[in-house]
Amino acid sequence: MAEAAAKTVWKISQGHLECSICCCLFKDPKMLDCLHSFCLKCLKEMMSKQKPEAEKIICPVCRRETQVPDGGLQSLASSFFLSSLVDEVKQQKEVLGDASAPTVTCDCGEGKEATWRCLDCSDNLCQECRKAHGRFKSTKNHQIISLGDWKKSKMPPAEHSKPITPMCTIHTDHPLCFFCDTCNTLICSMCVALDHRSAEHNFLKIDDLIRSFRSEVENILQKFEKSRQHFKSTEKSIEHARNRLQKKLAQARTGIDAKAEAEIAKIRNKAKLLTDKVNEIGQERDSEYEKVLTNNREQMERADHTIAAVNDLMSQADDFELLELKPKVMHNLEFQEELKCEPANYGLSFIGVRFQDVVSDADLGEVCVREKWQLKEKFGKKGTNDEEFKCARAVACFTNGDIVVTDTDLKRLSLFSSTGRYKTAVAEGGLMHQLEAPWVSHDDLLFVTDKKKVKVFDTELQFVREFTPSADDADGRSKSYLTAIAVDSQRVAVADKGRKVISVHNLDGSLIASISNNMVGDCAVQCYDSNGAFIATVAQGMYNPLGMAFTPAGDVVVADRHSVKIFERM
């Protein structure tokens, strides 16, 4: 059991206690500005391989630079918490019978055999260090027993040791209990009374300051997590655009080949030239996407290294060490403000070919590098007749291509063919109040919001049923006004602008859930991906576009107040 416990301790601690240069337990670890720690000996060996006049050392983990202090690498901040953890693991292995060395050496580093154990410092001492321990004022009262007696006790080191409160280096009999923010240093009560009593000195209790410090770091880490999610979302958009580019490239190549095969052999050379041009553009754009992805990933990789180091420090260092390292921690967390996520450029993901008749020296086709839409059909005008509109607010399409248009001023629901031929309408005085937002379900049922109700019609605009999503508030201040609807195979979502809620229902109208939501309208006819990245503008320069829908063929139908316009992708 003792051996298993020792192995468990080693397994848990190994990832944190090994120097990534020598892959051994830390020995005299020093911390760089990036918060990564390495053995002093390993850092010296690294510096020896650099130019003699070099004043900076590069972290082998994150490649960040650290200015070497005037006192050399020895003057770098020591990772006392890592040293303590290494000592703890060694001690537990020794106590639990897993020590591999036949003798224990003194912690002074001179290789002398240790014969004593200081229970206050948790250090192994040789005879000379034992005498020195008794001479120094700060250690003369420490409890020291023979190493043999300590091993015989078979008690975990944690039960021997006791927390040590650091003492002031100026007033050695007083513990450090305050932090002077003005001087950026730990102080004792005597320091407060003598050296830091003027009004310009701002000092706080260590407990209060460490709480504030931890809270500040936590807030920054939370902001970073949001940035991480944004980077992930952007990466998905870039990958989606990249895949779309590959599909469009494949479609363009297929089209070029089909056109070339339809022509005579003399134009095949032109087909090859055009294909090469498409491939060249595709490679250049794919390379741009790769650069953006690489840049974003490198930013996140550097950020992850910093965050990992901060998290290790925050979880393993004690309060005093954290306060001493506070300037470095906050300096490293400044990267959060420098993170810049390059967005997905959907403009580069489109490529197509506009073909033309080949005569004499004309090219086989023209490469289209931007996605464009053109007007295919237009029907209706301002008026009150069957084929006219006063306020064409929204549209929907049945699977056979028929188009449904709601006119909120005429309180009319009209049905047209896919080419704009008028077929029928519903405009009964008692049935319609304020028609908006039609939506066709998977089984070709038409759901339409009518101010306070949702009405359902078939493909011939015959009334099927209706239901009321929500009632007015009891105080009368918020009245129901349904403005938008969406339907899938099992649910109906209804937006209530008056009560500022979105309610979700079963197809029979029974309520599933209701969610508060402040809705904002937008007249732009533009296309975005699921992560919010812009793809293309479908239509511009319209009179007053209020609603849109897709036809089964993929065309876009837009209700433009006094007319209905159908756009197709070029």
Legacy VTK file of the C-alpha trace (Angstrom):
# vtk DataFile Version 3.0
C-alpha trace
ASCII
DATASET POLYDATA
POINTS 570 float
0.000 0.000 0.000
2.821 2.394 0.840
4.450 1.740 -2.527
1.152 2.363 -4.361
0.669 5.637 -2.508
4.125 6.832 -3.501
3.499 5.958 -7.128
0.197 7.847 -7.010
1.934 10.953 -5.652
4.522 10.726 -8.401
1.909 10.202 -11.147
-0.101 13.226 -10.044
2.883 15.543 -9.645
5.117 14.476 -12.517
3.628 16.814 -15.126
4.250 19.863 -12.952
7.590 18.939 -11.400
9.763 18.101 -14.421
11.894 20.637 -16.244
10.915 20.541 -19.927
14.580 20.929 -20.939
16.228 18.098 -18.999
12.998 16.120 -18.312
14.097 15.624 -14.693
12.741 16.903 -11.405
13.320 20.639 -10.990
16.538 21.638 -9.274
16.807 25.304 -8.306
13.979 26.296 -10.692
13.931 29.851 -12.051
10.891 31.573 -13.532
10.988 33.539 -16.797
8.738 36.515 -17.557
6.323 34.204 -19.411
5.814 32.282 -16.084
7.467 29.091 -17.378
10.109 27.612 -15.052
13.329 25.712 -15.769
16.334 24.444 -13.833
18.976 27.138 -13.336
21.612 24.778 -14.727
19.522 24.152 -17.871
19.073 27.887 -18.428
22.815 28.471 -18.062
23.508 25.770 -20.637
21.035 27.423 -23.006
22.695 30.818 -22.521
26.122 29.332 -23.124
25.032 28.282 -26.615
23.937 31.826 -27.483
26.108 34.757 -28.405
28.232 35.971 -25.456
26.727 39.485 -25.630
23.119 38.204 -25.607
21.053 39.959 -22.919
17.839 37.990 -23.446
16.894 34.359 -23.072
14.187 32.738 -25.209
11.691 30.411 -23.524
11.924 26.969 -25.192
8.166 26.429 -24.630
6.482 29.615 -25.902
9.483 31.444 -27.532
8.867 34.581 -25.443
11.949 36.652 -24.564
13.067 37.444 -21.010
15.605 40.165 -20.191
18.485 38.683 -18.206
18.932 40.658 -14.928
22.159 42.471 -14.162
22.977 39.766 -11.630
22.693 37.055 -14.275
20.325 34.103 -14.459
20.798 33.533 -10.709
18.851 36.764 -10.130
15.736 35.512 -11.905
12.694 34.907 -9.698
12.920 31.528 -7.976
9.962 29.146 -8.210
9.783 28.387 -4.505
6.449 26.606 -4.810
7.928 24.195 -7.399
10.929 23.554 -5.158
8.579 22.813 -2.269
6.554 20.387 -4.379
9.698 18.584 -5.518
10.865 18.283 -1.896
7.438 17.025 -0.861
7.439 14.274 -3.480
10.974 13.228 -2.574
10.092 13.128 1.118
6.975 11.064 0.605
8.890 8.604 -1.549
11.516 8.286 1.160
8.971 7.884 3.968
6.910 5.344 2.039
9.937 3.217 1.279
10.322 4.113 -2.372
13.640 5.994 -2.163
16.095 4.568 -4.646
19.278 6.131 -3.240
21.029 4.193 -0.415
21.906 7.457 1.352
20.271 10.857 1.566
22.326 13.926 0.658
22.128 17.307 2.313
19.939 19.906 0.636
22.844 22.345 0.625
23.768 20.873 -2.791
27.363 19.932 -1.920
26.688 16.197 -1.985
27.332 15.651 1.729
25.467 12.885 3.563
22.466 14.143 5.518
22.136 12.986 9.129
19.557 15.462 10.455
16.079 16.602 9.508
14.587 20.082 10.167
10.848 19.616 10.676
10.142 23.345 10.240
12.028 23.752 6.930
11.456 20.162 5.708
15.188 20.084 4.807
17.753 17.302 5.157
20.902 18.610 6.876
24.516 17.506 7.085
26.486 18.085 10.288
27.780 21.498 9.195
24.328 22.714 8.100
22.965 21.456 11.441
25.402 23.760 13.268
24.625 26.668 10.925
20.920 26.172 11.608
21.541 26.713 15.287
23.618 29.875 14.752
21.112 31.860 12.689
18.469 33.777 14.605
15.672 32.894 12.144
16.305 29.115 12.425
17.840 28.497 15.850
14.459 27.599 17.368
13.546 25.102 14.618
12.809 21.511 15.653
15.613 19.215 14.423
15.695 15.420 14.812
18.017 12.757 13.465
17.201 11.520 9.979
16.978 7.966 11.293
14.338 8.864 13.893
12.388 10.797 11.264
12.363 7.803 8.899
11.366 5.413 11.677
8.334 7.508 12.489
6.855 6.613 9.054
4.654 9.701 9.199
3.828 11.686 6.030
5.892 14.887 5.865
2.750 17.006 5.967
2.132 15.889 9.562
5.606 16.998 10.674
5.645 20.370 9.024
3.668 23.439 9.882
2.846 26.521 7.801
5.635 29.073 7.822
4.745 32.752 7.791
7.530 34.700 6.020
9.244 37.221 8.262
10.126 40.772 7.339
13.696 41.110 6.051
14.050 44.485 7.846
12.230 43.749 11.124
13.103 40.061 11.383
10.909 39.471 14.472
7.734 40.603 12.694
5.784 38.545 10.140
4.767 39.999 6.776
1.084 40.914 7.007
0.558 43.896 4.634
1.275 44.730 1.009
2.248 48.264 0.048
0.740 48.884 -3.375
2.768 52.095 -3.750
6.115 50.342 -3.260
4.875 47.009 -4.663
6.335 45.066 -1.736
5.322 42.961 1.273
5.689 44.724 4.632
5.179 44.035 8.349
3.379 46.081 11.003
6.634 47.841 11.947
7.165 48.846 8.324
3.663 50.349 8.345
4.400 52.323 11.486
7.872 53.508 10.492
8.658 53.411 6.772
5.239 53.418 5.088
3.164 55.689 7.311
2.977 58.698 4.981
-0.207 59.385 3.025
1.451 58.511 -0.276
1.737 54.871 0.780
-1.320 52.732 0.060
-1.209 49.379 1.829
-3.744 46.617 2.369
-3.988 43.448 4.377
-2.604 40.476 2.502
-5.872 38.521 2.796
-7.914 41.387 1.311
-5.429 42.033 -1.478
-5.066 38.381 -2.478
-8.851 38.079 -2.754
-8.946 41.119 -5.015
-5.988 39.843 -7.021
-7.516 36.397 -7.532
-10.833 37.978 -8.532
-9.089 40.219 -11.072
-7.235 37.277 -12.591
-10.455 35.255 -12.683
-12.258 38.043 -14.559
-9.469 38.227 -17.134
-9.510 34.453 -17.565
-13.269 34.548 -18.118
-12.826 37.212 -20.813
-10.167 35.035 -22.393
-12.581 32.097 -22.444
-15.041 34.247 -24.424
-12.233 35.107 -26.833
-11.422 31.418 -27.155
-15.040 30.676 -28.096
-14.963 33.513 -30.636
-11.794 32.090 -32.176
-13.384 28.634 -32.370
-16.503 30.055 -34.011
-14.380 32.008 -36.511
-12.325 28.918 -37.295
-15.527 27.020 -38.105
-16.579 29.837 -40.425
-13.191 29.783 -42.169
-13.308 26.002 -42.553
-16.859 26.253 -43.901
-15.787 28.923 -46.406
-12.768 26.839 -47.356
-14.926 23.757 -47.988
-17.333 25.909 -49.963
-14.423 27.165 -52.048
-13.395 23.587 -52.818
-16.966 22.706 -53.865
-17.197 25.790 -56.059
-13.814 24.978 -57.559
-15.022 21.454 -58.312
-18.222 22.815 -59.860
-16.237 25.287 -61.942
-13.898 22.562 -63.185
-16.813 20.301 -64.024
-18.538 23.094 -65.922
-15.386 23.924 -67.816
-14.893 20.282 -68.768
-18.550 19.893 -69.864
-18.373 23.023 -72.016
-15.051 21.949 -73.488
-16.407 18.480 -74.365
-19.361 20.123 -76.151
-17.010 22.068 -78.386
-14.635 20.756 -80.989
-11.090 19.612 -80.290
-9.504 22.910 -81.307
-10.812 24.689 -78.194
-9.562 22.124 -75.651
-6.339 24.066 -75.254
-8.371 27.120 -74.228
-10.285 24.961 -71.759
-7.002 23.904 -70.198
-5.819 27.521 -69.943
-9.071 28.505 -68.231
-8.857 25.545 -65.842
-5.298 26.538 -64.942
-6.504 30.058 -64.202
-9.262 28.758 -61.926
-6.785 26.484 -60.141
-4.334 29.349 -59.690
-6.995 31.601 -58.179
-8.198 28.732 -56.002
-4.700 27.986 -54.723
-4.022 31.650 -53.984
-7.276 32.009 -52.061
-6.860 28.723 -50.258
-3.389 29.926 -49.266
-4.932 33.117 -47.854
-7.385 31.056 -45.803
-4.478 28.924 -44.570
-2.562 32.033 -43.524
-5.574 33.342 -41.562
-6.084 29.963 -39.858
-2.376 29.679 -39.041
-2.263 33.210 -37.605
-5.365 32.626 -35.445
-4.099 29.248 -34.239
-0.650 30.651 -33.409
-2.272 33.422 -31.348
-4.331 30.864 -29.460
-1.323 28.568 -28.970
0.720 31.395 -27.471
-2.262 32.418 -25.373
-2.808 28.832 -24.190
0.830 28.579 -23.041
0.440 31.787 -21.022
-2.901 30.725 -19.557
-1.529 27.291 -18.640
1.376 28.923 -16.832
-0.939 31.368 -15.022
-3.322 28.570 -14.011
-0.435 26.461 -12.679
0.869 29.434 -10.729
-2.534 30.419 -9.328
-3.293 26.857 -8.209
0.108 25.941 -6.766
1.775 29.063 -5.373
0.930 30.404 -1.940
-0.419 33.887 -1.309
2.936 35.512 -0.611
4.517 34.151 -3.739
1.491 35.216 -5.774
1.805 38.769 -4.501
5.496 38.842 -5.311
4.741 37.582 -8.797
1.675 39.783 -9.293
3.399 42.277 -11.707
4.609 39.447 -13.922
1.239 37.678 -13.882
-0.661 40.837 -14.854
1.947 41.694 -17.491
1.517 38.281 -19.077
-2.265 38.608 -19.038
-2.008 41.801 -21.101
-1.957 39.558 -24.187
-5.763 39.412 -23.829
-6.007 42.997 -25.095
-3.765 42.207 -28.078
-5.724 39.192 -29.336
-7.051 39.942 -32.802
-9.124 37.275 -34.488
-9.044 37.570 -38.272
-12.578 36.838 -39.572
-13.656 34.543 -42.369
-13.583 36.343 -45.720
-16.412 34.731 -47.636
-15.721 36.904 -50.647
-12.728 34.677 -51.447
-14.737 31.446 -51.225
-16.729 31.981 -54.421
-15.448 31.046 -57.838
-17.431 30.279 -60.967
-17.290 30.477 -64.737
-19.431 32.563 -67.086
-19.371 30.731 -70.395
-19.556 32.314 -73.821
-19.690 31.156 -77.394
-16.258 30.374 -78.736
-15.470 31.961 -82.075
-12.116 32.695 -83.681
-9.741 33.681 -80.845
-12.356 34.212 -78.083
-11.713 32.574 -74.722
-13.703 29.521 -73.669
-15.172 31.370 -70.689
-14.701 34.057 -68.039
-13.722 33.362 -64.440
-16.189 34.885 -61.919
-14.447 35.655 -58.626
-17.412 37.249 -56.811
-20.790 35.820 -55.966
-23.547 37.762 -57.719
-27.324 37.622 -57.868
-29.577 38.930 -60.606
-33.295 39.696 -60.856
-35.150 36.749 -62.408
-38.814 37.688 -62.060
-40.878 40.600 -60.783
-44.644 40.839 -60.375
-47.121 43.195 -58.722
-47.362 46.945 -58.337
-48.900 49.487 -55.964
-52.679 49.137 -55.767
-55.582 47.171 -54.313
-56.451 44.721 -57.104
-55.728 40.981 -57.009
-52.250 41.314 -58.542
-51.373 44.524 -56.680
-50.064 45.314 -53.201
-50.219 48.119 -50.665
-47.739 46.546 -48.255
-46.304 43.173 -49.324
-44.804 42.299 -45.942
-43.691 38.668 -46.131
-43.489 35.650 -48.462
-43.341 31.859 -48.268
-42.974 29.066 -50.850
-44.708 25.697 -51.179
-42.768 22.687 -52.432
-44.426 22.999 -55.858
-42.944 26.507 -56.227
-46.165 28.468 -55.535
-45.555 31.739 -53.658
-47.664 33.045 -50.760
-47.645 36.805 -50.080
-49.083 38.595 -47.025
-50.301 42.185 -47.477
-50.611 43.789 -44.035
-52.474 46.882 -45.272
-55.038 44.947 -47.320
-55.147 42.181 -44.684
-54.894 39.698 -47.521
-53.160 36.387 -48.095
-52.473 35.830 -51.830
-51.250 32.793 -53.766
-49.175 33.080 -56.959
-47.435 30.616 -59.244
-43.624 30.427 -59.343
-43.650 32.882 -62.265
-45.970 35.399 -60.538
-49.334 34.386 -62.021
-52.193 35.173 -59.611
-54.120 32.078 -58.399
-56.269 32.908 -55.353
-56.476 34.925 -52.117
-58.015 34.933 -48.637
-59.304 38.252 -47.290
-62.364 37.598 -45.147
-63.188 40.442 -42.776
-63.690 38.299 -39.697
-60.797 35.960 -40.444
-57.878 38.341 -41.005
-56.579 41.129 -38.745
-52.859 41.725 -39.268
-51.227 39.037 -41.420
-47.442 38.677 -41.195
-44.627 36.126 -41.364
-45.908 33.106 -43.365
-43.959 29.843 -43.088
-44.476 26.542 -44.959
-43.930 23.359 -42.928
-42.432 20.092 -44.203
-45.876 18.690 -44.982
-46.892 21.789 -47.020
-49.056 23.427 -44.369
-48.920 27.223 -44.301
-48.515 28.828 -40.839
-49.298 32.572 -40.706
-49.268 35.002 -37.759
-52.449 37.097 -37.501
-51.737 39.619 -34.729
-52.804 37.468 -31.735
-53.323 34.098 -33.413
-51.458 31.629 -35.605
-53.586 30.418 -38.530
-52.902 27.290 -40.589
-53.860 26.858 -44.302
-53.334 24.181 -46.955
-51.767 24.613 -50.418
-55.039 26.040 -51.787
-55.282 28.573 -48.909
-58.152 26.648 -47.330
-58.362 27.331 -43.570
-57.315 24.306 -41.458
-57.011 25.449 -37.830
-55.697 28.184 -35.520
-54.234 28.630 -32.012
-53.345 31.507 -29.652
-49.652 31.407 -28.533
-49.979 33.830 -25.568
-52.482 36.134 -23.934
-52.114 39.837 -23.109
-50.526 40.680 -19.753
-53.006 41.115 -16.909
-51.992 44.755 -16.358
-52.781 45.532 -20.003
-49.401 47.182 -20.604
-48.039 44.474 -22.909
-50.427 43.347 -25.636
-49.687 40.384 -27.848
-48.565 41.250 -31.412
-47.212 38.286 -33.386
-44.630 39.318 -36.012
-42.538 36.244 -36.955
-42.823 32.466 -37.110
-40.626 29.447 -37.888
-41.684 25.787 -38.270
-39.782 22.499 -38.378
-41.050 18.909 -38.456
-42.147 18.943 -34.800
-42.302 22.509 -33.428
-43.558 26.014 -34.115
-41.633 29.081 -32.842
-43.575 32.361 -32.671
-42.108 35.850 -32.017
-44.405 38.186 -30.047
-43.186 41.764 -30.565
-45.800 43.205 -28.205
-44.957 41.043 -25.197
-41.269 40.647 -26.250
-41.268 36.866 -26.003
-40.567 33.907 -28.266
-42.850 30.919 -27.606
-42.262 27.368 -28.821
-45.262 25.086 -29.479
-46.111 21.641 -30.704
-47.729 21.544 -34.147
-51.166 21.374 -32.502
-50.470 24.692 -30.722
-49.775 23.359 -27.208
-47.048 25.375 -25.438
-43.569 23.886 -24.914
-41.586 26.909 -23.662
-41.587 30.710 -23.628
-38.434 32.885 -23.719
-38.054 36.645 -23.188
-36.410 38.398 -26.147
-35.940 41.982 -27.369
-36.271 41.800 -31.160
-34.795 44.280 -33.614
-35.852 44.418 -37.261
-33.424 44.530 -40.197
-34.282 45.350 -43.821
-31.007 44.163 -45.388
-31.217 41.209 -47.800
-27.890 39.561 -47.106
-26.584 36.036 -46.576
-24.616 34.911 -43.479
-23.399 31.545 -42.266
-24.538 29.880 -39.028
-21.731 31.615 -37.092
-22.653 35.102 -38.313
-19.925 35.471 -40.968
-21.005 37.512 -44.021
-21.307 35.507 -47.273
-22.860 37.736 -49.924
-25.372 40.515 -50.647
-28.442 39.088 -52.398
-30.163 42.344 -53.382
-29.439 46.071 -53.192
-31.262 49.273 -54.106
-34.724 47.888 -53.297
-37.716 50.005 -52.310
-38.541 48.536 -48.903
-37.731 44.811 -48.500
-39.758 43.416 -45.587
-39.617 39.622 -45.925
-37.947 36.836 -47.881
-38.055 33.097 -48.552
-36.274 30.448 -50.654
-37.911 28.590 -53.528
-37.366 24.832 -53.943
-34.933 25.704 -56.764
-32.810 27.865 -54.434
-33.932 31.264 -55.731
-34.667 34.067 -53.253
-38.158 35.624 -53.149
-38.349 39.103 -51.565
-41.490 41.017 -50.555
-40.622 44.603 -51.563
-43.718 46.422 -50.256
-45.444 47.143 -53.613
-44.013 44.203 -55.556
-42.458 40.756 -55.224
-38.990 40.100 -56.685
-37.299 36.773 -57.384
-33.478 36.609 -57.473
-31.290 33.807 -58.824
-27.599 33.166 -58.246
-25.532 33.921 -61.349
LINES 1 571
570 0 1 2 3 4 5 6 7 8 9 10 11 12 13 14 15 16 17 18 19 20 21 22 23 24 25 26 27 28 29 30 31 32 33 34 35 36 37 38 39 40 41 42 43 44 45 46 47 48 49 50 51 52 53 54 55 56 57 58 59 60 61 62 63 64 65 66 67 68 69 70 71 72 73 74 75 76 77 78 79 80 81 82 83 84 85 86 87 88 89 90 91 92 93 94 95 96 97 98 99 100 101 102 103 104 105 106 107 108 109 110 111 112 113 114 115 116 117 118 119 120 121 122 123 124 125 126 127 128 129 130 131 132 133 134 135 136 137 138 139 140 141 142 143 144 145 146 147 148 149 150 151 152 153 154 155 156 157 158 159 160 161 162 163 164 165 166 167 168 169 170 171 172 173 174 175 176 177 178 179 180 181 182 183 184 185 186 187 188 189 190 191 192 193 194 195 196 197 198 199 200 201 202 203 204 205 206 207 208 209 210 211 212 213 214 215 216 217 218 219 220 221 222 223 224 225 226 227 228 229 230 231 232 233 234 235 236 237 238 239 240 241 242 243 244 245 246 247 248 249 250 251 252 253 254 255 256 257 258 259 260 261 262 263 264 265 266 267 268 269 270 271 272 273 274 275 276 277 278 279 280 281 282 283 284 285 286 287 288 289 290 291 292 293 294 295 296 297 298 299 300 301 302 303 304 305 306 307 308 309 310 311 312 313 314 315 316 317 318 319 320 321 322 323 324 325 326 327 328 329 330 331 332 333 334 335 336 337 338 339 340 341 342 343 344 345 346 347 348 349 350 351 352 353 354 355 356 357 358 359 360 361 362 363 364 365 366 367 368 369 370 371 372 373 374 375 376 377 378 379 380 381 382 383 384 385 386 387 388 389 390 391 392 393 394 395 396 397 398 399 400 401 402 403 404 405 406 407 408 409 410 411 412 413 414 415 416 417 418 419 420 421 422 423 424 425 426 427 428 429 430 431 432 433 434 435 436 437 438 439 440 441 442 443 444 445 446 447 448 449 450 451 452 453 454 455 456 457 458 459 460 461 462 463 464 465 466 467 468 469 470 471 472 473 474 475 476 477 478 479 480 481 482 483 484 485 486 487 488 489 490 491 492 493 494 495 496 497 498 499 500 501 502 503 504 505 506 507 508 509 510 511 512 513 514 515 516 517 518 519 520 521 522 523 524 525 526 527 528 529 530 531 532 533 534 535 536 537 538 539 540 541 542 543 544 545 546 547 548 549 550 551 552 553 554 555 556 557 558 559 560 561 562 563 564 565 566 567 568 569
